[in-house]
Amino acid sequence: MSAARRLVRCAALLGSIVGSLVGCESNEPDPGASDPTGFTLPVAAAAEPDKGDEPHDRVGVDLDRSGRIHAGKVVTLAGLAARISRYAENYNSKKTGAGWVTRNNRRWSKLFVRLDADENTPWRHVRWILGVFHEQGYYKLLFGVRRREPSGHWGNKLTVFLPTSVPEGTPTRIRLWATDNGLVCAVDGKRVRLEHLSRGLQGQQIEIDAAPDVAYKHVIAVVSRLIQSNVKDIRFRDLAPPLPEMRDKTPLPD
């Protein structure tokens, strides 16, 4: 683990201890405190610094390439749902009822949820995690990434606010799938090179539709390009809650 990542982890843990002393936090270990070994965060040029200044405003979840979910300990999807639900309730209590926002007759947590996932994790695994986040009322996402510069490694992020309403009209769909010749990207059915992806997309509603076997790093590359192009409305296709038979499996099956 790098010194920067260790500093972020220590700040979050210290914040949890201080919060528990004043009665504001759960006594559970911080879900972001685990340290799965041997995984690498994806690269994203649009990454912004995550200074860890507000350790109480987020929940941390790690996902390794084998499909193991780390949230203080290795948990199943069902266990993850229960833990982040409790964190949202605890945060709302700390904020004396102001930890939620209601939109379209649904309650959403104001907490951020940060996902640190190995860059080669299959998108199917990440999508199940995001489905649990969405199911539990989390819409403020932080994706842990690396910068392209040598100085930026752990502790950087991409911020995405999932829409809390149905799209107006039909979103522009970006599809990603893998072939023997590499990754293919298409915008509304027309194939494009990744470096040309952002042309003409500013201000549009975008839906990312990645095949289950696409590596997570490719989805993050698309998200990074969209953020650089000032696209605000980014959606992910098929963020439905995981099927019941998936909820108690660890690691997540292929």
C-alpha positions as CSV (number, residue, x, y, z in Angstrom):
1,M,0.0,0.0,0.0
2,S,1.4,3.4,-0.9
3,A,2.0,6.2,1.7
4,A,-0.8,8.3,0.2
5,R,-3.3,5.5,0.4
6,R,-2.1,4.7,4.0
7,L,-2.6,8.3,5.0
8,V,-6.2,8.4,3.6
9,R,-7.0,5.1,5.4
10,C,-5.5,6.4,8.7
11,A,-7.5,9.7,8.5
12,A,-10.7,7.8,7.9
13,L,-10.0,5.4,10.8
14,L,-9.1,8.3,13.1
15,G,-12.3,10.2,12.2
16,S,-14.3,7.1,13.0
17,I,-12.7,6.8,16.4
18,V,-13.3,10.5,17.2
19,G,-16.9,10.3,15.9
20,S,-17.6,7.3,18.1
21,L,-16.3,9.1,21.2
22,V,-18.8,11.9,20.7
23,G,-21.7,9.6,20.0
24,C,-22.0,10.4,16.3
25,E,-20.7,7.2,14.6
26,S,-21.4,3.5,14.7
27,N,-18.9,1.4,16.6
28,E,-18.5,-0.8,13.5
29,P,-15.2,-0.7,11.7
30,D,-14.9,1.7,8.8
31,P,-16.0,-0.2,5.7
32,G,-13.1,1.4,3.8
33,A,-10.5,0.2,6.2
34,S,-9.7,-3.2,4.5
35,D,-6.6,-3.6,2.4
36,P,-7.0,-6.2,-0.4
37,T,-3.6,-7.0,-1.7
38,G,-2.4,-7.1,-5.3
39,F,-4.9,-4.9,-7.0
40,T,-4.4,-1.8,-9.1
41,L,-6.8,1.1,-9.5
42,P,-7.7,2.1,-13.1
43,V,-6.1,5.2,-14.7
44,A,-8.2,8.3,-15.3
45,A,-6.9,11.6,-16.7
46,A,-10.0,13.4,-15.2
47,A,-9.2,12.3,-11.6
48,E,-9.4,15.0,-8.9
49,P,-7.6,14.8,-5.6
50,D,-9.3,13.0,-2.7
51,K,-7.8,14.7,0.3
52,G,-9.8,12.7,2.8
53,D,-10.7,15.9,4.7
54,E,-14.2,14.8,5.6
55,P,-13.9,11.1,6.8
56,H,-17.5,11.1,8.0
57,D,-19.1,12.0,4.6
58,R,-18.4,8.7,2.9
59,V,-18.5,4.9,3.0
60,G,-15.7,2.9,1.5
61,V,-15.9,-0.4,-0.4
62,D,-13.1,-2.4,-2.1
63,L,-13.6,-5.0,-4.8
64,D,-10.7,-7.2,-5.9
65,R,-10.4,-8.8,-9.3
66,S,-11.6,-12.2,-8.1
67,G,-14.9,-10.7,-7.0
68,R,-14.4,-10.5,-3.3
69,I,-16.1,-7.5,-1.6
70,H,-14.1,-5.9,1.2
71,A,-16.2,-3.7,3.6
72,G,-14.3,-3.9,6.9
73,K,-14.2,-7.6,6.2
74,V,-15.1,-9.8,3.2
75,V,-18.8,-9.6,2.8
76,T,-21.5,-10.8,0.4
77,L,-23.8,-8.5,-1.5
78,A,-26.4,-9.1,1.2
79,G,-23.9,-8.2,3.9
80,L,-22.8,-5.1,1.9
81,A,-26.4,-3.9,1.6
82,A,-27.0,-4.3,5.4
83,R,-23.8,-2.5,6.3
84,I,-24.2,0.5,4.0
85,S,-27.9,0.8,5.0
86,R,-26.8,1.1,8.7
87,Y,-24.2,3.7,7.8
88,A,-26.8,5.8,6.0
89,E,-29.1,5.6,9.0
90,N,-26.3,6.5,11.4
91,Y,-25.3,9.4,9.2
92,N,-28.9,10.7,9.2
93,S,-29.0,10.5,13.0
94,K,-25.8,12.4,13.2
95,K,-27.3,15.1,11.0
96,T,-30.5,15.1,13.1
97,G,-32.7,14.0,10.2
98,A,-30.9,16.1,7.5
99,G,-28.8,13.2,6.1
100,W,-31.4,12.3,3.5
101,V,-32.8,14.1,0.5
102,T,-36.2,13.1,-1.0
103,R,-36.6,13.1,-4.8
104,N,-39.5,11.6,-6.8
105,N,-40.9,10.1,-3.6
106,R,-37.8,8.3,-2.8
107,R,-35.2,8.9,0.0
108,W,-31.5,9.2,-1.0
109,S,-28.6,9.4,1.3
110,K,-26.3,12.5,1.2
111,L,-23.3,10.2,2.0
112,F,-20.8,9.6,-0.7
113,V,-19.9,6.0,-1.4
114,R,-16.4,5.3,-2.6
115,L,-15.5,2.2,-4.7
116,D,-11.9,1.1,-5.0
117,A,-11.9,-1.8,-7.6
118,D,-9.2,-3.5,-9.5
119,E,-8.8,-2.2,-13.0
120,N,-9.3,-5.7,-14.5
121,T,-12.4,-6.6,-12.5
122,P,-15.2,-7.7,-14.9
123,W,-17.9,-5.0,-15.3
124,R,-20.5,-7.6,-14.2
125,H,-19.1,-7.5,-10.6
126,V,-18.9,-3.7,-10.5
127,R,-22.4,-3.5,-11.8
128,W,-23.8,-5.7,-9.0
129,I,-22.0,-3.4,-6.5
130,L,-23.5,-0.3,-8.1
131,G,-26.9,-2.0,-8.1
132,V,-26.6,-2.5,-4.3
133,F,-25.6,1.2,-3.9
134,H,-28.5,2.4,-5.9
135,E,-30.9,0.0,-4.1
136,Q,-29.9,1.4,-0.7
137,G,-30.3,5.0,-1.8
138,Y,-26.8,6.0,-2.6
139,Y,-26.4,8.2,-5.6
140,K,-23.2,10.2,-4.9
141,L,-20.3,7.9,-6.2
142,L,-16.6,8.3,-5.8
143,F,-14.6,5.9,-8.1
144,G,-11.1,5.4,-6.8
145,V,-8.6,5.9,-9.7
146,R,-5.0,6.8,-10.5
147,R,-3.8,9.9,-12.3
148,R,-1.6,9.6,-15.4
149,E,1.1,11.7,-13.8
150,P,3.7,9.8,-11.8
151,S,2.9,11.8,-8.7
152,G,-0.8,10.7,-8.6
153,H,-1.4,7.1,-7.4
154,W,-3.8,6.2,-4.6
155,G,-6.3,8.7,-3.1
156,N,-7.6,10.1,-6.4
157,K,-11.2,10.0,-7.5
158,L,-13.8,10.5,-10.2
159,T,-17.1,11.9,-8.9
160,V,-20.4,10.8,-10.5
161,F,-23.9,11.7,-9.3
162,L,-26.3,9.1,-10.4
163,P,-29.6,10.5,-11.6
164,T,-32.4,10.2,-9.2
165,S,-35.1,10.5,-11.9
166,V,-36.1,8.8,-15.1
167,P,-34.4,10.3,-18.2
168,E,-36.2,12.9,-20.2
169,G,-36.4,11.4,-23.7
170,T,-33.9,8.8,-24.9
171,P,-30.3,9.0,-23.5
172,T,-27.4,8.7,-25.9
173,R,-26.1,5.2,-25.4
174,I,-22.5,4.3,-25.3
175,R,-21.9,0.6,-25.8
176,L,-18.7,-1.2,-24.9
177,W,-17.9,-4.8,-25.8
178,A,-14.8,-7.0,-26.2
179,T,-13.7,-8.8,-29.4
180,D,-10.6,-10.8,-30.3
181,N,-9.2,-7.6,-31.8
182,G,-9.8,-5.6,-28.6
183,L,-12.4,-3.2,-27.2
184,V,-15.1,-1.8,-29.3
185,C,-16.9,1.5,-28.5
186,A,-20.1,2.7,-30.2
187,V,-22.3,5.8,-29.7
188,D,-25.9,5.1,-30.7
189,G,-24.7,2.2,-32.9
190,K,-21.8,4.1,-34.6
191,R,-18.4,2.9,-33.8
192,V,-15.9,5.5,-32.5
193,R,-12.4,5.7,-31.2
194,L,-12.2,6.3,-27.5
195,E,-10.1,9.5,-28.0
196,H,-13.0,10.9,-30.2
197,L,-15.7,9.8,-27.8
198,S,-16.6,13.1,-26.2
199,R,-17.2,15.0,-29.5
200,G,-20.7,16.5,-29.5
201,L,-21.8,14.9,-26.2
202,Q,-21.7,17.9,-23.9
203,G,-25.0,18.6,-22.2
204,Q,-26.5,15.3,-23.3
205,Q,-27.9,12.4,-21.1
206,I,-25.5,9.5,-21.5
207,E,-26.2,5.9,-20.7
208,I,-23.2,3.6,-20.5
209,D,-24.0,0.0,-21.6
210,A,-20.9,-2.2,-21.0
211,A,-20.9,-5.9,-21.7
212,P,-20.5,-8.0,-18.5
213,D,-16.9,-9.2,-19.5
214,V,-15.5,-5.7,-20.2
215,A,-12.7,-4.8,-17.8
216,Y,-13.7,-2.1,-15.3
217,K,-10.8,0.1,-16.5
218,H,-12.5,0.6,-19.9
219,V,-15.7,1.8,-18.3
220,I,-13.7,4.2,-16.1
221,A,-11.9,5.5,-19.3
222,V,-15.2,6.4,-20.8
223,V,-16.4,8.1,-17.6
224,S,-13.2,10.1,-17.5
225,R,-13.6,11.3,-21.1
226,L,-17.2,12.3,-20.4
227,I,-16.3,14.2,-17.2
228,Q,-13.5,16.0,-19.1
229,S,-16.2,17.0,-21.7
230,N,-18.4,18.4,-18.9
231,V,-21.1,15.8,-19.3
232,K,-23.2,16.0,-16.1
233,D,-25.9,13.3,-16.6
234,I,-24.1,9.9,-16.7
235,R,-26.1,6.7,-16.2
236,F,-25.2,3.1,-16.1
237,R,-27.5,0.6,-17.8
238,D,-29.0,-2.3,-15.8
239,L,-28.3,-1.1,-12.3
240,A,-31.1,-3.3,-10.9
241,P,-30.7,-5.0,-7.5
242,P,-28.8,-8.3,-7.7
243,L,-30.9,-11.4,-8.1
244,P,-31.7,-13.2,-4.8
245,E,-29.4,-16.2,-5.7
246,M,-26.5,-13.7,-6.1
247,R,-26.7,-12.0,-2.7
248,D,-25.0,-14.7,-0.5
249,K,-22.1,-15.7,-2.8
250,T,-18.5,-14.8,-2.2
251,P,-16.5,-14.3,-4.3
252,L,-19.0,-13.1,-6.9
253,P,-19.4,-15.7,-9.6
254,D,-18.5,-15.2,-13.2
